[in-house]
Amino acid sequence: AGGGARQFAATVGILDEYSPQGNARVRLVGDSRVLWESKSIRAGEKPQDVLVDLAGVKQLTLVVQRGENLDIGDHVAWGSARLIR
């Protein structure tokens, strides 16, 4: 984020073509601390909206952790991902 963005926004979910196997968890990490963590994201479920405050954050990392099915279909989409100034 370079310290210039106020917020990060996105809609996060599993791509439809991987239903029903896909499931994952995602986190936003800013300067080595967790800023936001999803509930379990599963294929076929409604995507989750994300809006995170980035005040003072210099480095933002998007982390995807595979789910229970050994990474089968855990293809996460970060829709309309954007930094807001």
PDB file with one MODEL, atoms N, CA, C and O in Angstrom:
MODEL        1
ATOM      1  N   ALA A   1       0.820  -1.186   0.000  1.00  0.00           N
ATOM      2  CA  ALA A   1       0.000   0.000   0.000  1.00  0.00           C
ATOM      3  C   ALA A   1       0.861   1.246   0.000  1.00  0.00           C
ATOM      4  O   ALA A   1       0.387   2.322  -0.364  1.00  0.00           O
ATOM      5  N   GLY A   2       2.127   1.123   0.404  1.00  0.00           N
ATOM      6  CA  GLY A   2       3.036   2.246   0.335  1.00  0.00           C
ATOM      7  C   GLY A   2       2.701   3.381   1.267  1.00  0.00           C
ATOM      8  O   GLY A   2       3.333   4.435   1.194  1.00  0.00           O
ATOM      9  N   GLY A   3       1.732   3.207   2.140  1.00  0.00           N
ATOM     10  CA  GLY A   3       1.356   4.235   3.089  1.00  0.00           C
ATOM     11  C   GLY A   3       0.406   5.281   2.529  1.00  0.00           C
ATOM     12  O   GLY A   3      -0.016   6.171   3.268  1.00  0.00           O
ATOM     13  N   GLY A   4       0.049   5.206   1.236  1.00  0.00           N
ATOM     14  CA  GLY A   4      -0.798   6.223   0.631  1.00  0.00           C
ATOM     15  C   GLY A   4      -2.272   5.872   0.560  1.00  0.00           C
ATOM     16  O   GLY A   4      -3.089   6.747   0.273  1.00  0.00           O
ATOM     17  N   ALA A   5      -2.641   4.631   0.810  1.00  0.00           N
ATOM     18  CA  ALA A   5      -4.042   4.220   0.706  1.00  0.00           C
ATOM     19  C   ALA A   5      -4.705   4.239   2.078  1.00  0.00           C
ATOM     20  O   ALA A   5      -4.082   3.910   3.087  1.00  0.00           O
ATOM     21  N   ARG A   6      -5.976   4.628   2.100  1.00  0.00           N
ATOM     22  CA  ARG A   6      -6.747   4.632   3.348  1.00  0.00           C
ATOM     23  C   ARG A   6      -7.425   3.302   3.609  1.00  0.00           C
ATOM     24  O   ARG A   6      -7.554   2.878   4.757  1.00  0.00           O
ATOM     25  N   GLN A   7      -7.871   2.625   2.514  1.00  0.00           N
ATOM     26  CA  GLN A   7      -8.628   1.380   2.658  1.00  0.00           C
ATOM     27  C   GLN A   7      -8.324   0.420   1.509  1.00  0.00           C
ATOM     28  O   GLN A   7      -7.864   0.822   0.440  1.00  0.00           O
ATOM     29  N   PHE A   8      -8.596  -0.861   1.762  1.00  0.00           N
ATOM     30  CA  PHE A   8      -8.585  -1.883   0.727  1.00  0.00           C
ATOM     31  C   PHE A   8      -9.989  -2.457   0.679  1.00  0.00           C
ATOM     32  O   PHE A   8     -10.572  -2.764   1.719  1.00  0.00           O
ATOM     33  N   ALA A   9     -10.537  -2.605  -0.525  1.00  0.00           N
ATOM     34  CA  ALA A   9     -11.876  -3.171  -0.689  1.00  0.00           C
ATOM     35  C   ALA A   9     -11.845  -4.257  -1.759  1.00  0.00           C
ATOM     36  O   ALA A   9     -11.087  -4.166  -2.724  1.00  0.00           O
ATOM     37  N   ALA A  10     -12.669  -5.276  -1.581  1.00  0.00           N
ATOM     38  CA  ALA A  10     -12.790  -6.359  -2.563  1.00  0.00           C
ATOM     39  C   ALA A  10     -14.012  -7.204  -2.211  1.00  0.00           C
ATOM     40  O   ALA A  10     -14.620  -7.047  -1.152  1.00  0.00           O
ATOM     41  N   THR A  11     -14.345  -8.088  -3.119  1.00  0.00           N
ATOM     42  CA  THR A  11     -15.327  -9.139  -2.871  1.00  0.00           C
ATOM     43  C   THR A  11     -14.596 -10.438  -3.133  1.00  0.00           C
ATOM     44  O   THR A  11     -14.059 -10.641  -4.222  1.00  0.00           O
ATOM     45  N   VAL A  12     -14.571 -11.322  -2.145  1.00  0.00           N
ATOM     46  CA  VAL A  12     -13.745 -12.524  -2.240  1.00  0.00           C
ATOM     47  C   VAL A  12     -14.606 -13.782  -2.176  1.00  0.00           C
ATOM     48  O   VAL A  12     -15.513 -13.890  -1.351  1.00  0.00           O
ATOM     49  N   GLY A  13     -14.301 -14.738  -3.069  1.00  0.00           N
ATOM     50  CA  GLY A  13     -15.053 -15.990  -3.094  1.00  0.00           C
ATOM     51  C   GLY A  13     -14.334 -17.038  -3.928  1.00  0.00           C
ATOM     52  O   GLY A  13     -13.298 -16.761  -4.532  1.00  0.00           O
ATOM     53  N   ILE A  14     -14.887 -18.237  -3.957  1.00  0.00           N
ATOM     54  CA  ILE A  14     -14.353 -19.336  -4.765  1.00  0.00           C
ATOM     55  C   ILE A  14     -14.978 -19.253  -6.161  1.00  0.00           C
ATOM     56  O   ILE A  14     -16.181 -19.029  -6.291  1.00  0.00           O
ATOM     57  N   LEU A  15     -14.172 -19.429  -7.186  1.00  0.00           N
ATOM     58  CA  LEU A  15     -14.680 -19.398  -8.557  1.00  0.00           C
ATOM     59  C   LEU A  15     -15.727 -20.490  -8.768  1.00  0.00           C
ATOM     60  O   LEU A  15     -15.542 -21.623  -8.323  1.00  0.00           O
ATOM     61  N   ASP A  16     -16.821 -20.153  -9.442  1.00  0.00           N
ATOM     62  CA  ASP A  16     -17.948 -21.075  -9.637  1.00  0.00           C
ATOM     63  C   ASP A  16     -17.571 -22.384 -10.300  1.00  0.00           C
ATOM     64  O   ASP A  16     -18.146 -23.423  -9.978  1.00  0.00           O
ATOM     65  N   GLU A  17     -16.620 -22.359 -11.216  1.00  0.00           N
ATOM     66  CA  GLU A  17     -16.290 -23.594 -11.940  1.00  0.00           C
ATOM     67  C   GLU A  17     -15.653 -24.656 -11.056  1.00  0.00           C
ATOM     68  O   GLU A  17     -15.453 -25.786 -11.502  1.00  0.00           O
ATOM     69  N   TYR A  18     -15.327 -24.314  -9.803  1.00  0.00           N
ATOM     70  CA  TYR A  18     -14.712 -25.276  -8.896  1.00  0.00           C
ATOM     71  C   TYR A  18     -15.697 -25.811  -7.854  1.00  0.00           C
ATOM     72  O   TYR A  18     -15.292 -26.466  -6.893  1.00  0.00           O
ATOM     73  N   SER A  19     -16.957 -25.539  -8.040  1.00  0.00           N
ATOM     74  CA  SER A  19     -17.975 -26.043  -7.129  1.00  0.00           C
ATOM     75  C   SER A  19     -18.108 -27.542  -7.324  1.00  0.00           C
ATOM     76  O   SER A  19     -17.995 -27.986  -8.466  1.00  0.00           O
ATOM     77  N   PRO A  20     -18.332 -28.339  -6.329  1.00  0.00           N
ATOM     78  CA  PRO A  20     -18.541 -28.019  -4.920  1.00  0.00           C
ATOM     79  C   PRO A  20     -17.298 -28.213  -4.045  1.00  0.00           C
ATOM     80  O   PRO A  20     -17.377 -28.043  -2.828  1.00  0.00           O
ATOM     81  N   GLN A  21     -16.151 -28.567  -4.640  1.00  0.00           N
ATOM     82  CA  GLN A  21     -14.993 -28.921  -3.825  1.00  0.00           C
ATOM     83  C   GLN A  21     -14.314 -27.746  -3.139  1.00  0.00           C
ATOM     84  O   GLN A  21     -13.834 -27.890  -2.014  1.00  0.00           O
ATOM     85  N   GLY A  22     -14.263 -26.610  -3.774  1.00  0.00           N
ATOM     86  CA  GLY A  22     -13.431 -25.515  -3.296  1.00  0.00           C
ATOM     87  C   GLY A  22     -13.831 -24.966  -1.932  1.00  0.00           C
ATOM     88  O   GLY A  22     -15.004 -24.715  -1.657  1.00  0.00           O
ATOM     89  N   ASN A  23     -12.821 -24.788  -1.092  1.00  0.00           N
ATOM     90  CA  ASN A  23     -13.012 -24.027   0.134  1.00  0.00           C
ATOM     91  C   ASN A  23     -11.651 -23.537   0.596  1.00  0.00           C
ATOM     92  O   ASN A  23     -10.634 -24.203   0.399  1.00  0.00           O
ATOM     93  N   ALA A  24     -11.646 -22.370   1.209  1.00  0.00           N
ATOM     94  CA  ALA A  24     -10.392 -21.750   1.619  1.00  0.00           C
ATOM     95  C   ALA A  24     -10.680 -20.707   2.698  1.00  0.00           C
ATOM     96  O   ALA A  24     -11.831 -20.397   3.003  1.00  0.00           O
ATOM     97  N   ARG A  25      -9.611 -20.186   3.254  1.00  0.00           N
ATOM     98  CA  ARG A  25      -9.681 -19.047   4.168  1.00  0.00           C
ATOM     99  C   ARG A  25      -8.695 -18.015   3.631  1.00  0.00           C
ATOM    100  O   ARG A  25      -7.646 -18.372   3.095  1.00  0.00           O
ATOM    101  N   VAL A  26      -9.027 -16.759   3.774  1.00  0.00           N
ATOM    102  CA  VAL A  26      -8.128 -15.702   3.315  1.00  0.00           C
ATOM    103  C   VAL A  26      -7.891 -14.696   4.437  1.00  0.00           C
ATOM    104  O   VAL A  26      -8.721 -14.505   5.326  1.00  0.00           O
ATOM    105  N   ARG A  27      -6.730 -14.066   4.357  1.00  0.00           N
ATOM    106  CA  ARG A  27      -6.362 -13.038   5.330  1.00  0.00           C
ATOM    107  C   ARG A  27      -5.725 -11.868   4.598  1.00  0.00           C
ATOM    108  O   ARG A  27      -5.094 -12.029   3.553  1.00  0.00           O
ATOM    109  N   LEU A  28      -5.905 -10.704   5.167  1.00  0.00           N
ATOM    110  CA  LEU A  28      -5.166  -9.526   4.734  1.00  0.00           C
ATOM    111  C   LEU A  28      -4.183  -9.210   5.844  1.00  0.00           C
ATOM    112  O   LEU A  28      -4.567  -9.054   7.004  1.00  0.00           O
ATOM    113  N   VAL A  29      -2.911  -9.116   5.480  1.00  0.00           N
ATOM    114  CA  VAL A  29      -1.861  -8.857   6.453  1.00  0.00           C
ATOM    115  C   VAL A  29      -1.211  -7.531   6.094  1.00  0.00           C
ATOM    116  O   VAL A  29      -0.750  -7.340   4.969  1.00  0.00           O
ATOM    117  N   GLY A  30      -1.176  -6.631   7.043  1.00  0.00           N
ATOM    118  CA  GLY A  30      -0.545  -5.334   6.839  1.00  0.00           C
ATOM    119  C   GLY A  30       0.611  -5.174   7.801  1.00  0.00           C
ATOM    120  O   GLY A  30       0.431  -5.230   9.018  1.00  0.00           O
ATOM    121  N   ASP A  31       1.806  -4.972   7.250  1.00  0.00           N
ATOM    122  CA  ASP A  31       3.003  -4.799   8.086  1.00  0.00           C
ATOM    123  C   ASP A  31       3.114  -5.901   9.139  1.00  0.00           C
ATOM    124  O   ASP A  31       3.370  -5.625  10.311  1.00  0.00           O
ATOM    125  N   SER A  32       2.922  -7.139   8.719  1.00  0.00           N
ATOM    126  CA  SER A  32       3.076  -8.349   9.546  1.00  0.00           C
ATOM    127  C   SER A  32       1.999  -8.549  10.606  1.00  0.00           C
ATOM    128  O   SER A  32       2.178  -9.373  11.502  1.00  0.00           O
ATOM    129  N   ARG A  33       0.894  -7.825  10.534  1.00  0.00           N
ATOM    130  CA  ARG A  33      -0.204  -8.096  11.462  1.00  0.00           C
ATOM    131  C   ARG A  33      -1.489  -8.333  10.671  1.00  0.00           C
ATOM    132  O   ARG A  33      -1.720  -7.711   9.634  1.00  0.00           O
ATOM    133  N   VAL A  34      -2.322  -9.247  11.181  1.00  0.00           N
ATOM    134  CA  VAL A  34      -3.574  -9.587  10.497  1.00  0.00           C
ATOM    135  C   VAL A  34      -4.557  -8.431  10.653  1.00  0.00           C
ATOM    136  O   VAL A  34      -4.895  -8.023  11.764  1.00  0.00           O
ATOM    137  N   LEU A  35      -5.006  -7.914   9.504  1.00  0.00           N
ATOM    138  CA  LEU A  35      -5.980  -6.819   9.489  1.00  0.00           C
ATOM    139  C   LEU A  35      -7.409  -7.333   9.334  1.00  0.00           C
ATOM    140  O   LEU A  35      -8.363  -6.719   9.812  1.00  0.00           O
ATOM    141  N   TRP A  36      -7.534  -8.483   8.650  1.00  0.00           N
ATOM    142  CA  TRP A  36      -8.853  -9.073   8.393  1.00  0.00           C
ATOM    143  C   TRP A  36      -8.660 -10.541   8.071  1.00  0.00           C
ATOM    144  O   TRP A  36      -7.689 -10.924   7.418  1.00  0.00           O
ATOM    145  N   GLU A  37      -9.603 -11.367   8.539  1.00  0.00           N
ATOM    146  CA  GLU A  37      -9.585 -12.797   8.222  1.00  0.00           C
ATOM    147  C   GLU A  37     -11.001 -13.239   7.900  1.00  0.00           C
ATOM    148  O   GLU A  37     -11.948 -12.881   8.600  1.00  0.00           O
ATOM    149  N   SER A  38     -11.138 -14.014   6.842  1.00  0.00           N
ATOM    150  CA  SER A  38     -12.462 -14.467   6.418  1.00  0.00           C
ATOM    151  C   SER A  38     -12.950 -15.615   7.285  1.00  0.00           C
ATOM    152  O   SER A  38     -12.188 -16.259   8.006  1.00  0.00           O
ATOM    153  N   LYS A  39     -14.241 -15.839   7.184  1.00  0.00           N
ATOM    154  CA  LYS A  39     -14.800 -17.114   7.612  1.00  0.00           C
ATOM    155  C   LYS A  39     -14.403 -18.098   6.523  1.00  0.00           C
ATOM    156  O   LYS A  39     -13.793 -17.696   5.532  1.00  0.00           O
ATOM    157  N   SER A  40     -14.724 -19.350   6.675  1.00  0.00           N
ATOM    158  CA  SER A  40     -14.450 -20.317   5.626  1.00  0.00           C
ATOM    159  C   SER A  40     -15.210 -19.903   4.368  1.00  0.00           C
ATOM    160  O   SER A  40     -16.408 -19.622   4.421  1.00  0.00           O
ATOM    161  N   ILE A  41     -14.519 -19.868   3.258  1.00  0.00           N
ATOM    162  CA  ILE A  41     -15.123 -19.532   1.967  1.00  0.00           C
ATOM    163  C   ILE A  41     -15.319 -20.839   1.228  1.00  0.00           C
ATOM    164  O   ILE A  41     -14.362 -21.587   1.027  1.00  0.00           O
ATOM    165  N   ARG A  42     -16.543 -21.125   0.822  1.00  0.00           N
ATOM    166  CA  ARG A  42     -16.853 -22.395   0.158  1.00  0.00           C
ATOM    167  C   ARG A  42     -17.456 -22.136  -1.216  1.00  0.00           C
ATOM    168  O   ARG A  42     -18.154 -21.146  -1.433  1.00  0.00           O
ATOM    169  N   ALA A  43     -17.173 -23.037  -2.121  1.00  0.00           N
ATOM    170  CA  ALA A  43     -17.737 -22.958  -3.468  1.00  0.00           C
ATOM    171  C   ALA A  43     -19.254 -22.977  -3.383  1.00  0.00           C
ATOM    172  O   ALA A  43     -19.828 -23.703  -2.571  1.00  0.00           O
ATOM    173  N   GLY A  44     -19.898 -22.181  -4.219  1.00  0.00           N
ATOM    174  CA  GLY A  44     -21.349 -22.142  -4.262  1.00  0.00           C
ATOM    175  C   GLY A  44     -21.971 -21.197  -3.255  1.00  0.00           C
ATOM    176  O   GLY A  44     -23.174 -20.942  -3.319  1.00  0.00           O
ATOM    177  N   GLU A  45     -21.185 -20.668  -2.322  1.00  0.00           N
ATOM    178  CA  GLU A  45     -21.710 -19.710  -1.350  1.00  0.00           C
ATOM    179  C   GLU A  45     -21.501 -18.287  -1.852  1.00  0.00           C
ATOM    180  O   GLU A  45     -20.661 -18.027  -2.713  1.00  0.00           O
ATOM    181  N   LYS A  46     -22.273 -17.391  -1.300  1.00  0.00           N
ATOM    182  CA  LYS A  46     -22.165 -15.982  -1.646  1.00  0.00           C
ATOM    183  C   LYS A  46     -20.771 -15.461  -1.260  1.00  0.00           C
ATOM    184  O   LYS A  46     -20.285 -15.752  -0.168  1.00  0.00           O
ATOM    185  N   PRO A  47     -20.130 -14.695  -2.150  1.00  0.00           N
ATOM    186  CA  PRO A  47     -18.824 -14.110  -1.829  1.00  0.00           C
ATOM    187  C   PRO A  47     -18.915 -13.151  -0.635  1.00  0.00           C
ATOM    188  O   PRO A  47     -19.985 -12.626  -0.326  1.00  0.00           O
ATOM    189  N   GLN A  48     -17.793 -12.938   0.017  1.00  0.00           N
ATOM    190  CA  GLN A  48     -17.716 -12.050   1.180  1.00  0.00           C
ATOM    191  C   GLN A  48     -17.133 -10.700   0.769  1.00  0.00           C
ATOM    192  O   GLN A  48     -16.132 -10.634   0.055  1.00  0.00           O
ATOM    193  N   ASP A  49     -17.769  -9.635   1.228  1.00  0.00           N
ATOM    194  CA  ASP A  49     -17.249  -8.289   0.988  1.00  0.00           C
ATOM    195  C   ASP A  49     -16.182  -7.976   2.021  1.00  0.00           C
ATOM    196  O   ASP A  49     -16.290  -8.352   3.188  1.00  0.00           O
ATOM    197  N   VAL A  50     -15.152  -7.281   1.566  1.00  0.00           N
ATOM    198  CA  VAL A  50     -14.029  -6.914   2.419  1.00  0.00           C
ATOM    199  C   VAL A  50     -13.839  -5.401   2.339  1.00  0.00           C
ATOM    200  O   VAL A  50     -13.822  -4.834   1.246  1.00  0.00           O
ATOM    201  N   LEU A  51     -13.699  -4.756   3.474  1.00  0.00           N
ATOM    202  CA  LEU A  51     -13.338  -3.339   3.533  1.00  0.00           C
ATOM    203  C   LEU A  51     -12.460  -3.188   4.767  1.00  0.00           C
ATOM    204  O   LEU A  51     -12.920  -3.357   5.895  1.00  0.00           O
ATOM    205  N   VAL A  52     -11.186  -2.867   4.538  1.00  0.00           N
ATOM    206  CA  VAL A  52     -10.201  -2.847   5.613  1.00  0.00           C
ATOM    207  C   VAL A  52      -9.524  -1.487   5.670  1.00  0.00           C
ATOM    208  O   VAL A  52      -9.149  -0.926   4.640  1.00  0.00           O
ATOM    209  N   ASP A  53      -9.371  -0.963   6.876  1.00  0.00           N
ATOM    210  CA  ASP A  53      -8.649   0.285   7.107  1.00  0.00           C
ATOM    211  C   ASP A  53      -7.156   0.031   6.958  1.00  0.00           C
ATOM    212  O   ASP A  53      -6.621  -0.906   7.551  1.00  0.00           O
ATOM    213  N   LEU A  54      -6.486   0.859   6.171  1.00  0.00           N
ATOM    214  CA  LEU A  54      -5.047   0.712   5.947  1.00  0.00           C
ATOM    215  C   LEU A  54      -4.235   1.867   6.526  1.00  0.00           C
ATOM    216  O   LEU A  54      -3.077   2.054   6.151  1.00  0.00           O
ATOM    217  N   ALA A  55      -4.816   2.631   7.420  1.00  0.00           N
ATOM    218  CA  ALA A  55      -4.109   3.794   7.969  1.00  0.00           C
ATOM    219  C   ALA A  55      -2.731   3.392   8.485  1.00  0.00           C
ATOM    220  O   ALA A  55      -2.613   2.548   9.373  1.00  0.00           O
ATOM    221  N   GLY A  56      -1.702   3.997   7.927  1.00  0.00           N
ATOM    222  CA  GLY A  56      -0.333   3.750   8.351  1.00  0.00           C
ATOM    223  C   GLY A  56       0.311   2.492   7.810  1.00  0.00           C
ATOM    224  O   GLY A  56       1.497   2.268   8.053  1.00  0.00           O
ATOM    225  N   VAL A  57      -0.427   1.659   7.082  1.00  0.00           N
ATOM    226  CA  VAL A  57       0.117   0.398   6.563  1.00  0.00           C
ATOM    227  C   VAL A  57       1.027   0.683   5.367  1.00  0.00           C
ATOM    228  O   VAL A  57       0.647   1.398   4.440  1.00  0.00           O
ATOM    229  N   LYS A  58       2.218   0.121   5.402  1.00  0.00           N
ATOM    230  CA  LYS A  58       3.188   0.295   4.315  1.00  0.00           C
ATOM    231  C   LYS A  58       3.173  -0.882   3.337  1.00  0.00           C
ATOM    232  O   LYS A  58       3.372  -0.692   2.138  1.00  0.00           O
ATOM    233  N   GLN A  59       2.939  -2.095   3.842  1.00  0.00           N
ATOM    234  CA  GLN A  59       2.947  -3.288   2.983  1.00  0.00           C
ATOM    235  C   GLN A  59       1.713  -4.132   3.266  1.00  0.00           C
ATOM    236  O   GLN A  59       1.462  -4.516   4.408  1.00  0.00           O
ATOM    237  N   LEU A  60       0.945  -4.417   2.220  1.00  0.00           N
ATOM    238  CA  LEU A  60      -0.268  -5.219   2.324  1.00  0.00           C
ATOM    239  C   LEU A  60      -0.046  -6.543   1.597  1.00  0.00           C
ATOM    240  O   LEU A  60       0.419  -6.561   0.457  1.00  0.00           O
ATOM    241  N   THR A  61      -0.382  -7.653   2.264  1.00  0.00           N
ATOM    242  CA  THR A  61      -0.239  -8.985   1.673  1.00  0.00           C
ATOM    243  C   THR A  61      -1.582  -9.696   1.722  1.00  0.00           C
ATOM    244  O   THR A  61      -2.234  -9.726   2.766  1.00  0.00           O
ATOM    245  N   LEU A  62      -2.002 -10.273   0.586  1.00  0.00           N
ATOM    246  CA  LEU A  62      -3.222 -11.064   0.504  1.00  0.00           C
ATOM    247  C   LEU A  62      -2.817 -12.526   0.618  1.00  0.00           C
ATOM    248  O   LEU A  62      -2.023 -13.013  -0.188  1.00  0.00           O
ATOM    249  N   VAL A  63      -3.353 -13.232   1.611  1.00  0.00           N
ATOM    250  CA  VAL A  63      -2.952 -14.609   1.902  1.00  0.00           C
ATOM    251  C   VAL A  63      -4.146 -15.536   1.693  1.00  0.00           C
ATOM    252  O   VAL A  63      -5.249 -15.254   2.161  1.00  0.00           O
ATOM    253  N   VAL A  64      -3.920 -16.641   0.988  1.00  0.00           N
ATOM    254  CA  VAL A  64      -4.942 -17.666   0.785  1.00  0.00           C
ATOM    255  C   VAL A  64      -4.445 -18.962   1.404  1.00  0.00           C
ATOM    256  O   VAL A  64      -3.345 -19.422   1.101  1.00  0.00           O
ATOM    257  N   GLN A  65      -5.266 -19.551   2.278  1.00  0.00           N
ATOM    258  CA  GLN A  65      -4.954 -20.844   2.874  1.00  0.00           C
ATOM    259  C   GLN A  65      -5.932 -21.867   2.326  1.00  0.00           C
ATOM    260  O   GLN A  65      -7.145 -21.654   2.339  1.00  0.00           O
ATOM    261  N   ARG A  66      -5.397 -22.975   1.846  1.00  0.00           N
ATOM    262  CA  ARG A  66      -6.273 -23.994   1.272  1.00  0.00           C
ATOM    263  C   ARG A  66      -7.186 -24.582   2.346  1.00  0.00           C
ATOM    264  O   ARG A  66      -6.908 -24.517   3.543  1.00  0.00           O
ATOM    265  N   GLY A  67      -8.261 -25.144   1.874  1.00  0.00           N
ATOM    266  CA  GLY A  67      -9.248 -25.721   2.778  1.00  0.00           C
ATOM    267  C   GLY A  67      -9.000 -27.182   3.083  1.00  0.00           C
ATOM    268  O   GLY A  67      -7.876 -27.676   3.000  1.00  0.00           O
ATOM    269  N   GLU A  68     -10.071 -27.857   3.437  1.00  0.00           N
ATOM    270  CA  GLU A  68     -10.008 -29.233   3.925  1.00  0.00           C
ATOM    271  C   GLU A  68      -9.727 -30.272   2.845  1.00  0.00           C
ATOM    272  O   GLU A  68      -9.267 -31.368   3.163  1.00  0.00           O
ATOM    273  N   ASN A  69      -9.988 -29.963   1.592  1.00  0.00           N
ATOM    274  CA  ASN A  69      -9.926 -30.963   0.525  1.00  0.00           C
ATOM    275  C   ASN A  69      -8.592 -30.977  -0.213  1.00  0.00           C
ATOM    276  O   ASN A  69      -8.551 -31.245  -1.414  1.00  0.00           O
ATOM    277  N   LEU A  70      -7.517 -30.695   0.485  1.00  0.00           N
ATOM    278  CA  LEU A  70      -6.175 -30.779  -0.091  1.00  0.00           C
ATOM    279  C   LEU A  70      -6.003 -29.933  -1.334  1.00  0.00           C
ATOM    280  O   LEU A  70      -5.395 -30.378  -2.307  1.00  0.00           O
ATOM    281  N   ASP A  71      -6.525 -28.728  -1.317  1.00  0.00           N
ATOM    282  CA  ASP A  71      -6.345 -27.760  -2.399  1.00  0.00           C
ATOM    283  C   ASP A  71      -7.133 -28.108  -3.661  1.00  0.00           C
ATOM    284  O   ASP A  71      -6.840 -27.565  -4.726  1.00  0.00           O
ATOM    285  N   ILE A  72      -8.114 -28.988  -3.573  1.00  0.00           N
ATOM    286  CA  ILE A  72      -8.930 -29.310  -4.745  1.00  0.00           C
ATOM    287  C   ILE A  72      -9.985 -28.216  -4.914  1.00  0.00           C
ATOM    288  O   ILE A  72     -10.924 -28.119  -4.124  1.00  0.00           O
ATOM    289  N   GLY A  73      -9.821 -27.406  -5.941  1.00  0.00           N
ATOM    290  CA  GLY A  73     -10.790 -26.367  -6.242  1.00  0.00           C
ATOM    291  C   GLY A  73     -10.693 -25.124  -5.381  1.00  0.00           C
ATOM    292  O   GLY A  73     -11.634 -24.330  -5.351  1.00  0.00           O
ATOM    293  N   ASP A  74      -9.591 -24.929  -4.684  1.00  0.00           N
ATOM    294  CA  ASP A  74      -9.453 -23.758  -3.813  1.00  0.00           C
ATOM    295  C   ASP A  74      -8.951 -22.547  -4.601  1.00  0.00           C
ATOM    296  O   ASP A  74      -7.924 -21.957  -4.265  1.00  0.00           O
ATOM    297  N   HIS A  75      -9.679 -22.192  -5.640  1.00  0.00           N
ATOM    298  CA  HIS A  75      -9.307 -21.078  -6.505  1.00  0.00           C
ATOM    299  C   HIS A  75     -10.090 -19.837  -6.081  1.00  0.00           C
ATOM    300  O   HIS A  75     -11.261 -19.676  -6.425  1.00  0.00           O
ATOM    301  N   VAL A  76      -9.431 -18.980  -5.340  1.00  0.00           N
ATOM    302  CA  VAL A  76     -10.057 -17.796  -4.769  1.00  0.00           C
ATOM    303  C   VAL A  76      -9.967 -16.630  -5.749  1.00  0.00           C
ATOM    304  O   VAL A  76      -8.925 -16.398  -6.362  1.00  0.00           O
ATOM    305  N   ALA A  77     -11.061 -15.909  -5.886  1.00  0.00           N
ATOM    306  CA  ALA A  77     -11.099 -14.698  -6.708  1.00  0.00           C
ATOM    307  C   ALA A  77     -11.261 -13.487  -5.797  1.00  0.00           C
ATOM    308  O   ALA A  77     -12.117 -13.473  -4.912  1.00  0.00           O
ATOM    309  N   TRP A  78     -10.440 -12.484  -6.021  1.00  0.00           N
ATOM    310  CA  TRP A  78     -10.544 -11.201  -5.315  1.00  0.00           C
ATOM    311  C   TRP A  78     -11.187 -10.227  -6.314  1.00  0.00           C
ATOM    312  O   TRP A  78     -10.486  -9.521  -7.038  1.00  0.00           O
ATOM    313  N   GLY A  79     -12.512 -10.198  -6.345  1.00  0.00           N
ATOM    314  CA  GLY A  79     -13.241  -9.374  -7.298  1.00  0.00           C
ATOM    315  C   GLY A  79     -13.205  -7.899  -6.933  1.00  0.00           C
ATOM    316  O   GLY A  79     -13.339  -7.526  -5.767  1.00  0.00           O
ATOM    317  N   SER A  80     -13.023  -7.065  -7.953  1.00  0.00           N
ATOM    318  CA  SER A  80     -13.006  -5.607  -7.792  1.00  0.00           C
ATOM    319  C   SER A  80     -12.051  -5.153  -6.700  1.00  0.00           C
ATOM    320  O   SER A  80     -12.333  -4.186  -5.992  1.00  0.00           O
ATOM    321  N   ALA A  81     -10.925  -5.841  -6.559  1.00  0.00           N
ATOM    322  CA  ALA A  81      -9.945  -5.480  -5.536  1.00  0.00           C
ATOM    323  C   ALA A  81      -9.362  -4.102  -5.855  1.00  0.00           C
ATOM    324  O   ALA A  81      -8.962  -3.828  -6.987  1.00  0.00           O
ATOM    325  N   ARG A  82      -9.323  -3.236  -4.826  1.00  0.00           N
ATOM    326  CA  ARG A  82      -8.839  -1.881  -5.059  1.00  0.00           C
ATOM    327  C   ARG A  82      -8.324  -1.228  -3.788  1.00  0.00           C
ATOM    328  O   ARG A  82      -8.775  -1.522  -2.681  1.00  0.00           O
ATOM    329  N   LEU A  83      -7.376  -0.343  -3.980  1.00  0.00           N
ATOM    330  CA  LEU A  83      -6.896   0.510  -2.902  1.00  0.00           C
ATOM    331  C   LEU A  83      -7.632   1.831  -3.007  1.00  0.00           C
ATOM    332  O   LEU A  83      -7.768   2.390  -4.095  1.00  0.00           O
ATOM    333  N   ILE A  84      -8.105   2.326  -1.878  1.00  0.00           N
ATOM    334  CA  ILE A  84      -8.875   3.580  -1.860  1.00  0.00           C
ATOM    335  C   ILE A  84      -8.038   4.633  -1.165  1.00  0.00           C
ATOM    336  O   ILE A  84      -7.599   4.435  -0.032  1.00  0.00           O
ATOM    337  N   ARG A  85      -7.817   5.739  -1.830  1.00  0.00           N
ATOM    338  CA  ARG A  85      -7.020   6.837  -1.266  1.00  0.00           C
ATOM    339  C   ARG A  85      -7.874   7.787  -0.483  1.00  0.00           C
ATOM    340  O   ARG A  85      -7.367   8.768   0.061  1.00  0.00           O
TER     341      ARG A  85
ENDMDL
END
